Amino acid sequence: MAAENPAAAAEIVHGCLRWDWRWDSTDDRALYLARLVRDLALPLGPVVEGLGGDEGTCERAAQVLELLALGGSGEAREALRAYVREGECWRDVLESAASSWPVEWWDDLEETARHRLQGDETDLWGRPWVRWELAAAPAERAVRPDPLAGETSARLLELLADPGARQEWRHVMVALARREAEPGLLPLVPSLGSADGEYPLPLLPRAVRKLGVLAVPAAREWARAEEDWLAGLGLGVLAEHGEAEDIPALVAELERDWVERRWCGSMYTARGLARFGAEARGAVSLLRRLWLWTPHSYERVSYLEALAEIDPTGLESVYVECLWDCEDDARLLGVERAPDQPEVRGRLEYLRDDELEEPEVRAAARERLAALTGQS
């Protein structure tokens, strides 16, 4: 497309920066878009203009420019430095760039930053502020106090069992989450939803996960509950620690996710099913559909890994496709498993040598190429 109509290619790529088409902001797009800008030799002007858009557009443009600067674009680097001097969201841009850039690229902006803060030195975090002694290093930050640290676990459970002590429940969960697993929590779990009945209490899932297999019998009951949060908590335990008898419940949950288009979190069910290998073959069709249709790019690799354990038929071509994926864990999977063929070797060389690529992916590509060369 780029060779036939470069203007159309530019409009598509720049459009992805102006408008966020992702289902979830955690999906990774910056490296994918930065590569397109660089490899298609697209003009940077429209990307730089994105810095002046709304907060989301500015963030997307800044992330792409950060990467292009690392790849050797002086224009991208100077555009971001200029934005730190004059832009509205300059603090976010500075913090993000400083997390990946060499210190000499931003250290001279200290005077500008101090001037722009105008005495507002609250809520500062990250590399520049620590270096300039305007914020404490992470290890030096105060740990939130635990007001119930001195209470016994038995007393904490008494408070959870008392509806009249509901105002204390948040502090109770903080205390329990910091302690060893507490089996006495299990019978109380169904009553520990939020006041509106939509969610579990904060930190309750963490406290339950500590119980491991001890929570499985109760989790089988929770999985049949009408409350979505409780059923989800139970199925999560079964995915991590359940046995073969729990496979039908997990497959049914995966099917509900597909039918109701509940795209968030199916990867955890998939990982649980992967533990059972071929015994979970009833999930294969669902896993393939989720791989093809999920809008969450960060969940896709979990479906592939599950298929690899349950039924790997036909995955060779998918692993090749992974070499071009926007998510680094998918590219890693492709690097490790794509079959040896000229197209794959060429892409491995590209990933190995690309300065924009994640170090882990570059290293894996280097190792795989060395292994392939040694075999030839």
C-alpha positions in Angstrom: 0.0 0.0 0.0 2.8 2.4 0.9 4.5 2.0 -2.5 1.3 2.5 -4.4 -0.3 5.3 -2.4 2.0 6.8 0.2 -0.4 9.6 0.9 -3.1 7.1 1.9 -0.6 5.2 4.2 0.3 8.5 5.9 -3.3 9.4 6.5 -4.0 6.0 8.1 -1.0 6.1 10.4 -1.5 9.7 11.4 -5.2 9.0 11.9 -4.3 6.3 14.4 -2.4 8.9 16.4 -5.3 11.5 16.2 -8.0 9.0 17.2 -7.5 6.1 19.7 -9.1 3.0 18.2 -8.0 0.7 21.0 -10.5 -1.1 23.1 -8.3 -0.6 26.2 -5.6 1.9 26.8 -3.3 -0.9 28.1 -3.0 -2.3 24.5 0.4 -1.4 23.1 0.5 0.6 19.9 3.4 3.1 20.2 6.2 0.9 18.9 4.0 -0.4 16.1 3.1 3.1 15.0 6.6 4.4 15.4 7.9 1.7 13.1 5.3 2.6 10.5 6.3 6.2 10.6 10.0 5.4 10.3 9.8 2.5 7.8 7.4 4.3 5.5 9.4 7.5 5.8 6.3 9.4 6.8 6.6 13.1 7.7 6.9 13.9 11.4 5.0 17.1 11.2 1.5 15.6 11.8 2.9 13.5 14.7 4.4 16.6 16.3 1.1 18.4 15.8 -0.5 15.7 17.9 1.3 17.1 20.9 -1.1 20.0 20.8 -4.2 17.9 20.8 -6.2 16.6 23.9 -4.5 14.7 26.6 -4.9 11.3 24.9 -3.7 12.5 21.5 -0.7 14.2 23.2 0.3 11.0 25.0 0.1 8.9 21.9 2.2 11.4 19.8 4.7 11.7 22.6 5.2 8.0 23.0 5.9 7.6 19.2 8.3 10.5 19.2 10.1 9.1 22.2 10.8 5.9 20.3 11.7 7.7 17.1 14.2 9.8 19.0 15.8 6.6 20.4 16.0 5.4 16.8 18.1 8.4 15.9 15.6 11.1 14.9 16.9 14.4 16.1 13.7 16.1 14.9 11.6 13.9 17.2 13.9 14.5 20.2 13.9 18.3 19.8 10.1 18.3 19.3 9.6 16.7 22.7 12.2 19.0 24.4 10.5 22.0 22.9 7.1 20.7 24.3 8.6 20.4 27.8 9.5 24.1 27.6 6.1 25.2 26.3 3.5 22.5 26.2 0.5 22.1 28.5 1.0 18.4 29.5 4.8 18.9 29.8 5.2 17.1 33.1 3.8 13.9 31.8 5.9 14.1 28.6 9.0 14.8 30.6 8.5 12.0 33.0 7.8 9.5 30.2 10.7 10.5 28.1 13.1 10.6 31.0 12.2 7.0 31.8 13.7 5.7 28.5 16.0 8.4 27.2 19.7 8.8 28.2 20.0 11.3 31.0 22.0 13.8 28.9 19.0 14.3 26.6 16.9 15.8 29.4 19.0 16.8 32.3 19.6 20.3 31.0 15.8 20.9 31.3 16.0 21.1 35.1 15.9 24.9 35.2 13.0 25.0 32.8 11.1 22.4 34.8 11.7 24.2 38.1 10.5 27.5 36.6 7.4 25.9 35.2 6.5 24.2 38.4 6.0 27.6 40.0 6.2 26.1 43.5 3.8 23.3 42.7 6.1 20.4 43.7 3.4 18.0 44.8 2.7 14.6 43.3 6.1 14.4 41.6 7.4 11.0 40.7 9.9 9.4 38.3 13.4 9.8 37.2 13.8 13.5 36.6 12.3 14.6 39.9 14.4 12.2 41.9 17.6 13.2 40.1 16.8 16.9 40.7 16.0 16.1 44.3 12.4 17.3 44.0 10.9 13.9 44.9 11.8 11.0 47.0 13.1 7.8 45.4 10.6 4.9 45.4 12.4 3.1 48.2 12.2 6.2 50.4 8.5 6.7 50.1 6.5 6.2 53.2 4.5 3.0 53.5 0.9 3.6 54.2 0.2 2.8 57.9 -1.8 -0.2 58.9 -4.2 1.0 61.7 -5.0 -2.6 62.6 -1.5 -4.0 62.5 -1.7 -4.9 66.2 -4.9 -6.8 66.0 -5.0 -10.6 65.9 -6.3 -12.4 62.8 -9.1 -13.7 64.9 -10.2 -10.2 65.8 -10.0 -9.1 62.1 -12.3 -11.9 61.1 -14.7 -10.9 63.9 -14.8 -7.4 62.4 -15.5 -8.7 58.9 -18.4 -10.8 60.3 -20.0 -7.8 61.9 -22.1 -5.7 59.5 -22.0 -2.9 62.0 -18.2 -2.6 61.6 -18.4 -2.1 57.8 -16.6 1.2 58.0 -13.6 -0.8 59.3 -13.6 -3.4 56.6 -11.3 -1.6 54.2 -8.7 -1.4 56.9 -9.3 -5.1 57.8 -8.6 -6.1 54.2 -5.4 -4.1 54.2 -4.2 -5.9 57.3 -5.2 -9.4 56.0 -3.6 -8.8 52.6 -0.3 -8.2 54.4 -0.4 -11.4 56.4 -0.1 -15.1 55.8 -3.1 -16.9 54.3 -6.1 -17.0 56.6 -8.5 -19.9 56.0 -11.0 -18.4 58.4 -11.8 -15.8 55.7 -13.4 -18.4 53.3 -16.9 -18.6 54.9 -17.1 -14.8 55.0 -16.3 -14.1 51.4 -19.9 -14.1 49.9 -20.8 -11.3 52.3 -17.8 -9.1 51.4 -19.0 -7.3 48.4 -19.0 -3.6 48.0 -22.0 -1.6 49.3 -23.6 -1.6 45.8 -23.0 -5.3 45.4 -21.0 -4.8 42.2 -17.5 -5.6 43.3 -15.5 -7.5 46.0 -14.0 -5.5 48.8 -10.6 -4.0 47.8 -7.8 -6.6 48.4 -10.2 -9.4 48.9 -9.1 -11.3 45.8 -5.5 -11.0 46.9 -6.3 -12.4 50.3 -8.2 -15.3 48.7 -5.4 -16.1 46.2 -3.0 -16.6 49.1 -5.1 -19.6 50.2 -4.4 -21.5 46.9 -5.9 -24.9 46.8 -7.6 -24.5 50.2 -10.0 -22.1 48.5 -11.1 -24.6 45.7 -14.1 -26.3 47.5 -15.6 -22.9 48.4 -14.7 -21.5 45.0 -16.9 -24.2 43.3 -19.8 -22.8 45.3 -18.9 -19.2 44.5 -18.7 -19.9 40.8 -22.4 -20.7 40.8 -23.4 -17.5 42.5 -25.7 -14.9 41.0 -23.4 -12.0 41.9 -20.9 -11.5 39.1 -18.1 -10.5 41.4 -18.4 -13.6 43.5 -18.8 -16.0 40.5 -15.7 -14.3 38.9 -13.7 -14.7 42.1 -14.6 -18.4 42.3 -13.8 -19.1 38.7 -10.5 -17.3 39.1 -9.6 -19.7 41.9 -10.6 -22.7 39.8 -8.5 -21.4 36.9 -5.4 -21.3 39.1 -5.9 -24.3 41.3 -8.9 -26.3 40.1 -8.9 -29.9 39.0 -10.1 -31.8 35.9 -13.7 -31.8 37.3 -13.7 -28.0 37.0 -12.9 -27.9 33.2 -16.6 -27.7 32.2 -17.2 -24.7 34.4 -14.2 -22.9 32.9 -15.2 -23.7 29.4 -18.7 -22.5 30.1 -17.2 -19.2 31.4 -15.1 -18.8 28.3 -18.2 -19.4 26.2 -20.2 -16.8 28.1 -17.3 -14.3 27.5 -17.5 -15.0 23.8 -21.3 -14.9 23.5 -21.7 -11.7 25.6 -18.5 -10.1 24.1 -17.0 -9.7 27.5 -13.5 -9.1 26.3 -11.8 -8.3 29.6 -10.1 -11.1 31.5 -10.8 -14.2 29.3 -7.0 -14.7 29.2 -7.0 -15.8 32.9 -9.6 -18.5 32.1 -7.5 -19.5 29.1 -4.4 -19.9 31.2 -6.3 -22.0 33.7 -7.5 -24.3 30.9 -4.0 -24.6 29.5 -3.0 -26.5 32.7 -5.1 -29.4 31.7 -3.6 -29.9 28.2 -5.7 -32.1 25.9 -8.3 -32.7 28.6 -9.5 -29.2 27.8 -10.0 -29.8 24.1 -13.6 -28.6 24.4 -12.2 -25.0 24.6 -10.2 -25.1 21.4 -12.9 -23.5 19.2 -13.5 -20.7 21.7 -9.8 -20.1 22.1 -9.3 -19.8 18.3 -12.2 -17.4 18.0 -11.0 -15.3 20.9 -7.5 -15.1 19.3 -9.0 -13.9 16.0 -11.6 -11.5 17.3 -10.6 -10.1 20.7 -10.0 -6.3 20.6 -7.6 -6.7 23.5 -4.2 -7.2 21.8 -2.5 -7.8 25.2 -4.7 -10.9 25.8 -4.0 -12.7 22.5 -0.8 -14.4 23.5 -2.6 -16.2 26.4 -5.0 -17.8 23.9 -2.1 -19.0 21.7 -0.2 -20.4 24.7 -3.4 -22.2 25.8 -3.8 -23.7 22.3 -0.2 -24.7 22.2 -0.9 -26.8 25.3 -4.3 -28.2 24.4 -4.2 -28.5 20.6 -1.3 -26.9 18.6 -2.6 -27.8 15.2 -2.0 -25.1 12.6 -0.2 -22.7 14.9 3.0 -22.4 12.8 1.6 -19.7 10.6 0.2 -17.9 13.6 3.7 -17.8 15.2 5.0 -16.2 12.0 2.3 -13.5 12.2 3.3 -12.9 15.8 6.6 -11.5 14.6 4.7 -8.4 13.4 2.5 -8.1 16.5 2.2 -4.9 18.4 2.6 -6.6 21.8 6.1 -7.6 22.9 5.1 -10.9 24.5 3.5 -12.0 21.2 6.7 -11.0 19.3 8.7 -13.1 21.8 6.4 -16.0 21.2 7.0 -15.7 17.4 10.7 -15.4 17.9 10.8 -18.6 19.9 8.3 -20.7 17.9 8.0 -19.5 14.3 9.2 -22.2 11.8 12.6 -21.7 10.1 12.0 -20.2 6.7 13.4 -17.2 4.8 10.7 -14.8 5.7 11.2 -15.7 9.4 14.9 -15.3 9.3 14.5 -11.9 7.6 12.1 -10.7 10.3 14.3 -12.0 13.1 17.2 -10.0 11.7 15.0 -6.9 11.6 14.0 -7.4 15.3 17.5 -8.1 16.3 18.9 -4.9 14.8 16.0 -2.5 15.4 16.9 0.1 18.0 13.3 0.7 18.8 12.6 -2.9 19.8 12.4 -4.0 23.4 15.8 -5.3 24.7 14.3 -8.7 25.6 12.9 -9.2 22.1 16.2 -8.1 20.5 18.1 -10.6 22.6 15.7 -13.4 21.9 16.0 -12.8 18.1 19.7 -12.8 18.4 19.8 -16.1 20.2 17.3 -17.7 17.8 19.2 -16.6 14.7 22.4 -17.9 16.2 20.7 -21.3 16.8 19.3 -21.4 13.3 22.7 -20.5 11.8 24.4 -23.2 13.8 21.9 -25.7 12.4 22.3 -24.8 8.8 
